[in-house]
Every structure is written in C-alpha cells, then in structure tokens.
C-alpha cells in the first residue's frame, strides 16, 4: 500500500540523515528501489526516496567546485605576463540596488575577470545581457571591453537611454578615479557630482527609475516557474562596451563611489521581451535597414569611443554565427551568460566550442521548462534541428529525455521552500480546480492564451474562475456562482494530496537540475581543445536559486589545476 499524503508531509518535515537508521528488508518487507516498490511501482518508503534524492543532487554527488576554489585555482595559474585583477571586497547594495542582482553581478564579474586574466583576454561577450548590469560592471570595474547580446527590443531602447546617461556618468567616474589616485580618496566635490548624476539617473518618471521594491518580493511562482530575468535566445541585440584606458577600477577605500556605480545598474524594469523573428522571416528591406544601422553605429562608436558604455546593434545569433561579422575588432574573448533562458545556455556552450576566438566560458542557465528536447516523444517532430537537451554525446547515445513536467520541477527552489518560501499552495489548488472546470464544461485542455497571475487580484475562488475564463476568452455564463463554488468545496479536502505531490516535486528538483547541468559539463569534457571544465556554485541558492555555472577554458597558457 502506498504512503498517505500526511505520511509524505510528515517525513519531509522531519527528514534528516540522523533521524532514521536504514532498514533492512525482511520477509514481510517489499523490495524497493529509492523507496518505490519493485512490484507495484508505488511509493512505500518516503525516507528512502528523500535520502536517494539528497545523494543524487549536485552537492550530494560532490562534483561541484565552490566559487572560492575556482578563484584560487585561477590565481595560482595566472600568467606571469599580466597583473592579476584587483578584486575588492563584496559591496553592500544601496537603497536603489536589488540585493539579488548585486550579489549575482559582483560574484560573476570577479570570476569573469579572473578567467580573462588567465586567458590573456581583454574582451568579454555577454550573451543574454538584458539591461547590461554585468556588462557595465565588467567594463567600468575591471577595464574590460564588453559586447552584450540580447533579444529584447525593450532592452535595446533601455540601453540606448542608458548609453546617453552613462556617458555622463563615465566621465565623472574617470574624474573620481583620478582623484583617488592623486589624493588617495575621492574629493567632496567629486562625490557631490556623483550624487547629482545619481539623482538624475534615478529620477521619478525616468526609464531607469527603480522604486526600490525587490522584484522577488511579493511574487509567487505560477505553474512552478522559477522567477528569473528570462533572456530569450534570439534574435539578438548586440551592445558594445568599449572601456577607455582612463576608466579604471576604484580602490576598496572608495566604496561610496562604487556604491554610486551600483546604483546606476539597479534598474529592475520588468517588461515582456519582443517576439522571436528568425532572419528568414525578415524582408530584404528590413535586413538591409538593420545592416545599415549597425554600420552607422559602429562608425559613430569608433569616432566617439571615450565614455561610450553601450552601442546597440541587432542581429540573429546562433552557434553558426560568424562573430567577426558582428564585431570587427574581435580578439580572444571570454563568453559569459548570467541566467540565460532555455536553449540559450546550451547554445552558449556550443558557440564557445565552435569559435576559436572564445578562450573561456562561464554560463549560468535558467528556465529549464523552456528547453527543447531532442528525444521527447511528446515534442512535435521537426520543430527545430538543434535542441537544448541533451547536448553531450554520452546522453544522446542513450536517447535521454526529461519531459516538460520534470523540467518544470527543475525550476523549483528547494532551499527557499525549506524555509517556507516559493510555493503558494492555495494558488496551485485554484489552478488545478480550474483545469477540472475547463475539462468538464469547455472541453478545453490546452490553450495558446495564458491565465496569468489572476490569483493575486481575486478575493474568492468564484472571482478567480471568472477572471480566468475572461482571460481565456471563454463564456463564463455557462456556470453559476454556486456551481463554481461546488467545485471548490468538492476538491478542498484533497488539498493535502496536492501539497504532498508538490513537496515531492521540490525534493526531486535538484536531481533533475543536476542531470541537465551534468549533461552540459559532459559536453565540455568531450571536447579535445577544452583543457578545463567544471560546475561551480557561484551564488547563494537562497538569494539566487539558479546558482550553478558551467565553466570551460580552452588550451590557453598554463592549465588550471585543482
């Protein structure tokens, strides 16, 4: 007999390795695998399942490096021809900076700067650069020449506005840098000027204004989708950040100036990305217009590079794209991606392997539910030629697939849920009962339209259903309020089943994420010209649940030893 929902929830809440000794199967005990009965395939031992899930997560397998271990290895193998980057202490975010974004940008930029130093690279290509937080920080903080690639037209417009304002900021930044070098500290007048620019760049009504509200607060996952800044693969907008020699990283003593810079990056404007338009669907006139605009902007940047932080260009970028056609000045570069969405993360790795100009890669993916799968029987045949999973030949030879439900589960955050965050059971219950209503009365199982987050706007279940039906453009007059409420009352006693089911999904989430990331690591291990590759935990999982980076280095200089 399978365990009850109450037993599952009790086992999860009390689980620890010390609280239960392993049991040996006697004559009356069924033979199990990971807690599932070998005969009935039902879950009969929740503790065994929890122990197996913990053992098969990335921390349990012991296959990851810590960020500090990677930095130590890179610094021990630095080229003697260069000076190691001056890596200061972690900066405290100010009132304008989202703490999660600050943590991610500072952690990843330090690793990127060390990778660039190890490979002797001065350029960075930031794939899925979004609003340019990481790109800007790498350019101004570490003096690297950064090219950002992003798909969103909204981000393009935001980058154009930021370009205008960061030109002014960059000049003041350079002035303060000179003051630091000349006097050992920033002068009061320089700091005062920073304050004026900070006020201008974050003023009310400005496109760069952030109210200070944490984008992670007060929002729950819908359909268990992880709350990340989604960066769609392509088409892409290319931003170039050409740091002049005068732009140098400030010393640790000038933390106020660094805080001012971080304030510039704290623009958590959440807007929908533009739709994906492959180049084959663009008219000849549109392709010519984009090419002409790109050439004009490149020419303008070459004559006005000082103080220029971003210059947007538009292009469709894949692993087959010739980077030198986009970036004429391309030299050896490090490719990075901070929470690249869906297939963009594996595409980044493929691009790193295929392009000789790319010396190193540091890729943090997200949105596993949007991955395409080559061997998923439920997927439409011929949907796309290159899929996001699996990428390694090892798993491709075995025709591995996860399926959408498993990939959705991989987006859940076990660390947050263990602290009572991340799952809003009533919202999920409402959604599940809504599906029953759609099945019974509308013969509707799938729809291109989305319900969205109507739960937060509805005071009752009846109102929730009415709003959802309107979103789906369905006739809600078929059902009376009493009929809708009856569905709620009928299924309410079964909410513990849903709770137990979702908690089991959360428990298995790290295993599924580990499979996806180990596939990417295995792909790099299969490449002959990649001398070093590793999974690295870059971020605190409570702050940033998608915390693992796939890092690879080609055969540049001395090999990295760990």
C-alpha positions as CSV (number, residue, x, y, z in Angstrom):
1,X,0.0,0.0,0.0
2,X,1.3,3.5,-0.9
3,X,2.0,6.0,1.7
4,X,-0.6,8.6,2.5
5,X,-0.2,12.4,1.8
6,X,0.1,13.0,5.5
7,X,2.9,10.5,5.9
8,X,4.7,12.1,3.0
9,X,4.5,15.6,4.5
10,X,5.5,14.3,7.9
11,X,8.5,12.5,6.5
12,X,9.6,15.6,4.6
13,X,9.2,17.9,7.5
14,X,11.2,15.6,9.9
15,X,13.8,14.3,7.4
16,X,17.4,14.1,8.3
17,X,20.1,11.5,7.9
18,X,20.3,11.1,11.7
19,X,16.6,10.7,12.4
20,X,16.2,7.3,10.9
21,X,18.5,4.3,10.6
22,X,18.5,2.4,7.4
23,X,16.1,-0.6,7.5
24,X,16.9,-4.0,6.0
25,X,14.1,-5.7,4.1
26,X,12.8,-8.7,5.9
27,X,10.5,-11.4,4.7
28,X,7.5,-9.1,5.2
29,X,9.1,-6.0,3.7
30,X,8.7,-5.3,-0.1
31,X,11.8,-4.9,-2.2
32,X,12.2,-1.3,-3.1
33,X,14.3,1.0,-5.3
34,X,14.7,4.5,-4.0
35,X,11.6,3.9,-1.8
36,X,9.4,2.6,-4.6
37,X,8.1,-0.9,-4.5
38,X,9.6,-3.0,-7.3
39,X,6.3,-4.8,-7.9
40,X,3.7,-2.2,-7.6
41,X,5.9,0.9,-8.5
42,X,4.2,2.8,-5.7
43,X,6.0,4.9,-3.1
44,X,6.2,2.9,0.1
45,X,9.1,4.5,1.9
46,X,9.4,8.2,1.8
47,X,12.6,8.4,3.8
48,X,14.4,6.2,1.3
49,X,13.3,8.5,-1.5
50,X,14.4,11.6,0.4
51,X,17.8,10.0,1.1
52,X,18.3,9.0,-2.5
53,X,17.3,12.5,-3.8
54,X,19.8,14.1,-1.5
55,X,22.5,11.7,-2.5
56,X,21.9,12.4,-6.2
57,X,21.8,16.1,-6.1
58,X,24.9,18.1,-7.1
59,X,26.1,18.7,-3.5
60,X,25.5,15.1,-2.7
61,X,27.4,13.8,-5.7
62,X,30.4,16.1,-4.8
63,X,31.0,17.1,-8.4
64,X,31.0,20.9,-7.9
65,X,33.7,23.4,-7.1
66,X,33.0,26.4,-4.9
67,X,33.5,29.9,-6.3
68,X,36.4,30.4,-3.9
69,X,38.1,27.1,-5.1
70,X,37.8,28.2,-8.7
71,X,39.2,31.7,-7.9
72,X,42.1,30.1,-6.0
73,X,42.9,27.8,-8.9
74,X,42.8,30.7,-11.4
75,X,45.0,32.9,-9.3
76,X,47.6,30.1,-8.8
77,X,47.8,29.7,-12.5
78,X,47.8,33.3,-13.6
79,X,50.1,34.2,-16.5
80,X,53.3,35.9,-15.4
81,X,52.9,38.5,-18.2
82,X,50.0,40.2,-16.6
83,X,48.9,41.7,-13.3
84,X,46.0,40.0,-11.6
85,X,42.8,41.9,-11.3
86,X,42.4,43.9,-8.1
87,X,39.4,42.1,-6.6
88,X,37.9,44.1,-3.8
89,X,35.5,43.1,-1.0
90,X,31.9,42.4,-1.6
91,X,30.0,45.7,-1.8
92,X,26.8,46.3,0.2
93,X,23.9,47.3,-2.1
94,X,22.4,50.7,-1.5
95,X,18.7,51.6,-1.5
96,X,18.4,51.5,-5.3
97,X,20.1,48.2,-5.9
98,X,18.2,44.9,-5.9
99,X,20.2,42.8,-3.5
100,X,19.9,39.6,-5.6
101,X,21.1,41.3,-8.7
102,X,24.0,42.9,-6.8
103,X,25.1,39.5,-5.4
104,X,25.0,37.9,-8.9
105,X,26.8,40.7,-10.7
106,X,29.6,41.0,-8.2
107,X,30.1,37.3,-7.9
108,X,30.1,36.5,-11.6
109,X,32.2,39.6,-12.6
110,X,35.0,38.6,-10.3
111,X,35.1,35.1,-11.8
112,X,34.9,36.5,-15.3
113,X,37.8,38.9,-14.7
114,X,39.9,36.1,-13.4
115,X,39.1,33.9,-16.4
116,X,40.0,36.8,-18.7
117,X,43.3,37.3,-16.8
118,X,44.1,33.6,-17.1
119,X,43.5,33.5,-20.8
120,X,45.1,36.9,-21.5
121,X,41.8,38.2,-22.9
122,X,40.7,41.8,-22.9
123,X,37.2,41.3,-24.3
124,X,34.0,39.7,-22.9
125,X,30.9,38.7,-24.8
126,X,27.8,38.8,-22.5
127,X,25.1,36.6,-24.0
128,X,21.6,37.5,-22.8
129,X,22.9,40.7,-21.4
130,X,19.5,42.2,-20.6
131,X,19.7,45.7,-19.2
132,X,23.5,45.4,-19.1
133,X,24.2,45.1,-15.4
134,X,27.0,42.6,-15.8
135,X,28.4,44.2,-18.9
136,X,28.6,47.6,-17.4
137,X,30.2,46.4,-14.2
138,X,32.8,44.4,-16.1
139,X,33.7,47.4,-18.3
140,X,33.9,50.1,-15.6
141,X,35.1,48.0,-12.7
142,X,37.6,45.8,-14.5
143,X,38.5,47.8,-17.6
144,X,37.3,45.0,-20.0
145,X,35.9,45.6,-23.4
146,X,32.4,44.1,-23.3
147,X,30.0,43.2,-26.1
148,X,26.5,42.4,-24.9
149,X,24.0,40.3,-26.9
150,X,20.3,40.4,-26.1
151,X,17.0,39.7,-27.9
152,X,14.6,42.2,-26.4
153,X,13.6,45.3,-28.3
154,X,12.6,46.8,-24.9
155,X,16.2,46.2,-23.7
156,X,17.5,47.9,-26.8
157,X,15.6,51.1,-26.1
158,X,16.5,51.0,-22.5
159,X,20.2,50.5,-23.4
160,X,20.0,53.5,-25.8
161,X,18.8,55.7,-22.9
162,X,21.3,54.2,-20.5
163,X,24.0,54.9,-23.1
164,X,23.3,58.6,-23.1
165,X,23.3,58.8,-19.3
166,X,26.2,56.5,-18.6
167,X,28.4,58.6,-21.0
168,X,28.0,61.4,-18.5
169,X,28.4,59.1,-15.5
170,X,31.6,57.6,-17.1
171,X,33.2,61.0,-17.3
172,X,32.5,61.6,-13.7
173,X,33.7,58.1,-12.8
174,X,37.0,58.8,-14.5
175,X,37.3,62.1,-12.7
176,X,36.8,60.4,-9.3
177,X,39.3,57.7,-10.3
178,X,41.9,60.3,-11.0
179,X,41.1,61.9,-7.7
180,X,41.6,58.6,-5.9
181,X,44.9,58.0,-7.5
182,X,46.1,61.6,-6.9
183,X,44.9,62.1,-3.3
184,X,44.1,58.6,-2.0
185,X,40.4,59.4,-1.6
186,X,37.6,61.0,-3.6
187,X,37.1,64.7,-3.0
188,X,33.9,66.1,-1.7
189,X,33.2,67.9,-4.9
190,X,33.5,64.7,-6.9
191,X,31.2,62.8,-4.6
192,X,28.7,65.7,-4.8
193,X,28.8,65.5,-8.5
194,X,28.1,61.7,-8.3
195,X,25.1,62.5,-6.2
196,X,23.7,64.8,-8.8
197,X,24.1,62.3,-11.6
198,X,22.7,59.6,-9.4
199,X,19.6,61.7,-8.8
200,X,19.3,62.4,-12.5
201,X,19.7,58.8,-13.5
202,X,17.1,57.5,-11.0
203,X,14.6,60.4,-11.0
204,X,10.9,59.8,-11.0
205,X,9.4,59.1,-14.4
206,X,12.8,58.2,-15.9
207,X,13.1,54.9,-17.8
208,X,15.9,53.9,-15.4
209,X,14.0,54.6,-12.2
210,X,13.5,51.8,-9.7
211,X,11.2,52.3,-6.8
212,X,13.4,50.2,-4.6
213,X,11.0,47.4,-4.4
214,X,12.6,44.0,-4.6
215,X,11.3,42.2,-7.7
216,X,11.5,39.0,-5.9
217,X,9.2,40.1,-3.0
218,X,5.5,39.5,-3.1
219,X,5.6,37.4,-6.2
220,X,4.9,33.6,-6.2
221,X,5.8,31.2,-9.0
222,X,3.0,30.5,-11.4
223,X,3.0,26.9,-12.6
224,X,6.2,26.4,-10.6
225,X,8.2,28.6,-13.0
226,X,11.4,30.0,-11.4
227,X,11.3,33.7,-11.1
228,X,14.3,34.8,-13.1
229,X,15.1,37.5,-15.7
230,X,14.4,35.5,-18.8
231,X,16.8,36.1,-21.7
232,X,15.5,34.5,-24.9
233,X,18.0,33.1,-27.4
234,X,17.5,35.2,-30.5
235,X,17.1,37.4,-32.4
236,X,19.8,39.3,-30.6
237,X,20.7,42.9,-29.9
238,X,24.4,43.5,-29.6
239,X,25.8,46.1,-27.3
240,X,29.4,47.1,-27.3
241,X,31.1,48.5,-24.2
242,X,34.5,49.9,-25.1
243,X,36.3,50.8,-21.9
244,X,38.9,53.5,-22.4
245,X,42.3,53.2,-20.6
246,X,41.2,56.0,-18.3
247,X,38.4,54.0,-16.9
248,X,40.0,52.0,-14.1
249,X,38.5,50.2,-11.1
250,X,38.3,52.2,-7.9
251,X,40.2,51.1,-4.8
252,X,38.4,49.4,-1.9
253,X,38.6,52.7,0.1
254,X,36.4,54.4,-2.4
255,X,33.3,52.2,-1.6
256,X,30.9,55.2,-1.8
257,X,31.9,55.7,-5.5
258,X,31.4,52.0,-6.1
259,X,28.0,52.2,-4.5
260,X,27.1,55.1,-6.8
261,X,28.0,52.9,-9.8
262,X,25.9,50.0,-8.5
263,X,23.0,52.4,-8.2
264,X,23.2,53.0,-11.9
265,X,22.8,49.3,-12.5
266,X,19.8,48.9,-10.3
267,X,17.1,49.1,-12.9
268,X,14.8,46.1,-12.4
269,X,12.3,47.1,-15.1
270,X,10.2,44.0,-15.8
271,X,8.8,44.2,-19.4
272,X,8.0,41.5,-21.9
273,X,10.6,40.5,-24.4
274,X,9.9,41.1,-28.1
275,X,8.8,38.1,-30.2
276,X,11.5,36.0,-31.8
277,X,11.9,36.7,-35.5
278,X,14.3,34.4,-37.4
279,X,16.2,36.2,-40.2
280,X,14.5,34.0,-42.8
281,X,11.2,35.8,-41.9
282,X,12.6,39.3,-42.3
283,X,12.0,41.1,-45.5
284,X,15.0,42.1,-47.7
285,X,14.4,45.8,-46.8
286,X,14.4,45.1,-43.1
287,X,17.7,43.1,-43.3
288,X,19.3,45.9,-45.3
289,X,18.0,48.5,-42.9
290,X,19.4,46.7,-39.9
291,X,22.7,46.2,-41.6
292,X,22.9,49.9,-42.5
293,X,22.1,51.0,-38.9
294,X,24.7,48.6,-37.5
295,X,27.4,50.0,-39.8
296,X,26.4,53.6,-38.9
297,X,26.5,52.9,-35.2
298,X,29.9,51.2,-35.5
299,X,31.2,54.2,-37.3
300,X,29.9,56.5,-34.7
301,X,31.3,54.5,-31.9
302,X,34.8,54.4,-33.5
303,X,34.8,58.2,-33.5
304,X,33.3,58.7,-30.1
305,X,34.5,55.7,-28.0
306,X,35.5,57.6,-24.9
307,X,32.7,57.4,-22.4
308,X,30.6,55.1,-24.6
309,X,29.2,52.3,-22.5
310,X,26.7,50.6,-24.8
311,X,26.1,50.7,-28.5
312,X,23.1,48.6,-29.6
313,X,23.2,46.5,-32.8
314,X,20.7,44.0,-34.0
315,X,21.5,40.5,-35.3
316,X,20.3,36.9,-35.2
317,X,22.9,35.0,-33.3
318,X,23.4,31.2,-33.2
319,X,26.4,28.8,-32.8
320,X,26.9,29.1,-36.5
321,X,27.1,32.9,-36.5
322,X,30.4,34.4,-37.6
323,X,31.2,36.7,-34.6
324,X,33.8,38.7,-36.6
325,X,31.0,39.8,-38.9
326,X,29.3,41.4,-35.9
327,X,32.4,42.5,-34.0
328,X,35.1,43.7,-36.4
329,X,37.6,44.3,-33.5
330,X,37.0,40.8,-32.0
331,X,40.1,39.3,-30.3
332,X,40.4,36.4,-27.8
333,X,37.4,36.8,-25.6
334,X,35.6,35.3,-22.6
335,X,31.9,34.4,-23.2
336,X,29.5,34.7,-20.3
337,X,25.8,34.3,-19.7
338,X,24.0,35.3,-16.5
339,X,20.7,33.4,-16.3
340,X,20.4,32.7,-20.0
341,X,17.0,31.4,-20.7
342,X,16.1,28.0,-22.0
343,X,18.1,26.9,-25.1
344,X,20.4,29.9,-24.9
345,X,22.5,28.3,-22.2
346,X,23.5,25.2,-24.2
347,X,23.8,27.4,-27.4
348,X,26.4,29.5,-25.5
349,X,28.4,26.3,-24.8
350,X,28.1,25.2,-28.4
351,X,29.3,28.7,-29.6
352,X,32.2,28.5,-27.2
353,X,33.3,25.2,-28.6
354,X,32.8,26.2,-32.2
355,X,34.5,29.7,-32.2
356,X,38.3,29.8,-31.9
357,X,38.1,33.4,-30.7
358,X,36.4,32.3,-27.5
359,X,39.0,31.4,-24.9
360,X,36.7,30.7,-22.0
361,X,33.1,30.4,-21.0
362,X,31.1,31.0,-17.8
363,X,27.4,30.1,-18.3
364,X,24.6,30.2,-15.7
365,X,21.3,29.0,-17.2
366,X,17.7,29.2,-16.0
367,X,14.2,28.5,-17.2
368,X,14.7,24.8,-17.8
369,X,11.0,24.4,-18.7
370,X,11.7,26.2,-21.9
371,X,14.4,23.8,-23.1
372,X,13.8,21.9,-26.3
373,X,14.4,18.2,-26.1
374,X,15.7,16.1,-29.0
375,X,14.2,12.8,-27.8
376,X,11.0,13.9,-26.1
377,X,8.2,11.7,-27.6
378,X,5.7,14.4,-26.7
379,X,7.5,17.1,-28.7
380,X,6.5,18.0,-32.2
381,X,8.7,16.3,-34.8
382,X,10.9,18.6,-36.8
383,X,10.3,21.6,-34.5
384,X,13.9,22.6,-34.6
385,X,17.2,20.9,-35.7
386,X,19.4,21.7,-32.7
387,X,17.8,21.1,-29.3
388,X,18.9,22.2,-25.8
389,X,18.9,18.7,-24.2
390,X,20.8,16.6,-24.3
391,X,24.0,18.2,-25.6
392,X,26.5,15.6,-24.6
393,X,27.2,12.7,-26.9
394,X,27.0,10.4,-23.9
395,X,23.3,11.1,-23.2
396,X,22.5,11.4,-26.9
397,X,23.7,7.9,-27.5
398,X,21.2,6.8,-24.9
399,X,18.3,9.0,-26.2
400,X,17.7,10.6,-22.8
401,X,14.8,12.9,-22.3
402,X,13.2,14.6,-19.3
403,X,9.8,15.8,-20.4
404,X,8.2,19.2,-19.6
405,X,6.8,18.2,-16.2
406,X,10.3,17.2,-15.0
407,X,11.9,20.3,-16.5
408,X,9.2,22.4,-14.7
409,X,10.1,20.7,-11.5
410,X,13.8,21.5,-12.0
411,X,12.9,25.2,-11.8
412,X,11.8,24.9,-8.2
413,X,14.0,26.1,-5.4
414,X,14.4,23.5,-2.6
415,X,16.4,25.9,-0.4
416,X,13.7,28.5,-0.5
417,X,10.8,26.0,0.0
418,X,12.6,24.5,3.0
419,X,12.3,27.9,4.6
420,X,8.6,28.2,3.8
421,X,9.1,30.3,0.6
422,X,8.4,29.6,-3.0
423,X,5.2,27.6,-3.1
424,X,1.7,29.1,-2.7
425,X,-0.4,26.1,-2.3
426,X,-3.8,27.8,-2.5
427,X,-2.8,29.4,-5.8
428,X,-1.8,26.0,-7.2
429,X,-5.1,24.5,-5.8
430,X,-7.1,27.2,-7.6
431,X,-5.3,26.5,-10.8
432,X,-5.8,22.7,-10.5
433,X,-9.6,23.0,-9.9
434,X,-9.8,25.5,-12.8
435,X,-8.4,22.8,-15.1
436,X,-11.1,20.4,-13.9
437,X,-13.8,23.0,-14.7
438,X,-12.3,23.6,-18.2
439,X,-12.2,19.9,-18.8
440,X,-15.8,19.3,-17.7
441,X,-17.5,22.3,-19.3
442,X,-15.4,23.7,-22.1
443,X,-13.6,20.5,-23.4
444,X,-10.5,22.7,-23.1
445,X,-7.2,21.0,-22.2
446,X,-4.7,23.3,-23.8
447,X,-4.8,26.9,-24.9
448,X,-2.4,29.3,-26.5
449,X,-3.7,32.0,-24.1
450,X,-2.4,32.3,-20.6
451,X,-4.4,32.8,-17.4
452,X,-1.5,34.7,-15.8
453,X,-1.4,35.8,-12.2
454,X,-5.1,36.4,-11.6
455,X,-4.9,34.8,-8.2
456,X,-3.4,37.9,-6.6
457,X,-6.3,40.0,-7.9
458,X,-9.2,37.7,-6.9
459,X,-10.7,37.8,-3.4
460,X,-12.6,34.5,-3.8
461,X,-12.4,31.3,-5.8
462,X,-15.5,32.3,-7.8
463,X,-13.9,35.6,-8.8
464,X,-10.7,33.8,-9.7
465,X,-12.6,31.5,-12.1
466,X,-14.5,34.4,-13.6
467,X,-11.3,36.3,-14.2
468,X,-9.5,33.3,-15.6
469,X,-12.4,32.5,-18.1
470,X,-12.3,36.1,-19.3
471,X,-8.6,35.8,-19.9
472,X,-9.1,32.6,-21.9
473,X,-12.0,34.3,-23.8
474,X,-14.5,31.7,-22.7
475,X,-18.2,32.2,-21.9
476,X,-18.5,32.2,-18.1
477,X,-22.3,32.4,-18.2
478,X,-22.3,28.6,-18.5
479,X,-21.6,28.3,-14.8
480,X,-23.4,29.8,-11.9
481,X,-21.5,31.1,-8.8
482,X,-23.0,28.1,-6.9
483,X,-21.7,25.6,-9.4
484,X,-18.2,27.1,-9.3
485,X,-18.1,27.1,-5.6
486,X,-19.3,23.5,-5.5
487,X,-16.1,22.5,-7.4
488,X,-14.0,24.3,-4.8
489,X,-15.8,22.6,-1.9
490,X,-15.7,19.2,-3.6
491,X,-11.9,19.2,-4.1
492,X,-10.9,21.2,-1.0
493,X,-10.5,18.1,1.2
494,X,-7.9,16.8,-1.3
495,X,-5.5,19.7,-1.0
496,X,-3.2,17.7,1.2
497,X,-2.6,15.4,-1.8
498,X,-1.6,18.3,-3.9
499,X,0.7,19.6,-1.1
500,X,2.4,16.2,-0.7
501,X,2.8,15.9,-4.5
502,X,4.4,19.3,-4.9
503,X,6.7,18.8,-2.0
504,X,7.9,15.6,-3.6
505,X,8.5,17.5,-6.8
506,X,10.5,20.1,-4.9
507,X,12.6,17.3,-3.3
508,X,13.4,15.8,-6.7
509,X,14.1,19.3,-8.3
510,X,17.9,19.3,-7.5
511,X,18.3,15.8,-9.1
512,X,16.7,16.9,-12.4
513,X,18.7,20.2,-12.4
514,X,21.8,18.1,-11.7
515,X,21.1,15.9,-14.7
516,X,20.7,18.9,-17.0
517,X,23.9,20.6,-15.8
518,X,26.0,17.4,-15.8
519,X,24.9,16.9,-19.4
520,X,26.4,20.3,-20.2
521,X,29.6,19.6,-18.2
522,X,29.9,16.3,-20.0
523,X,29.6,18.1,-23.3
524,X,32.7,20.2,-22.5
525,X,34.6,17.2,-21.2
526,X,34.1,15.6,-24.6
527,X,35.8,18.4,-26.4
528,X,39.5,17.8,-27.1
529,X,40.5,21.5,-27.1
530,X,38.9,22.3,-23.7
531,X,41.6,21.9,-21.1
532,X,39.5,22.7,-18.0
533,X,35.8,22.4,-17.3
534,X,33.8,22.4,-14.1
535,X,30.5,23.1,-12.4
536,X,30.9,25.9,-10.0
537,X,28.4,27.2,-7.4
538,X,28.7,30.9,-7.9
539,X,25.7,32.2,-5.9
540,X,23.9,31.7,-2.6
541,X,21.0,29.5,-3.5
542,X,18.7,31.3,-1.1
543,X,19.4,34.6,-3.0
544,X,19.6,33.1,-6.5
545,X,18.3,29.5,-6.8
546,X,19.9,29.0,-10.2
547,X,23.3,29.3,-8.7
548,X,25.5,26.9,-10.7
549,X,27.8,27.9,-13.6
550,X,29.3,25.8,-16.3
551,X,32.9,27.0,-16.7
552,X,35.2,26.0,-19.5
553,X,38.7,27.1,-20.6
554,X,40.5,26.2,-23.8
555,X,44.2,25.4,-24.0
556,X,45.5,28.9,-23.3
557,X,48.7,29.3,-21.3
558,X,49.1,27.1,-18.3
559,X,46.5,24.5,-17.4
560,X,44.3,25.1,-14.4
561,X,45.0,22.6,-11.6
562,X,42.5,21.9,-8.8
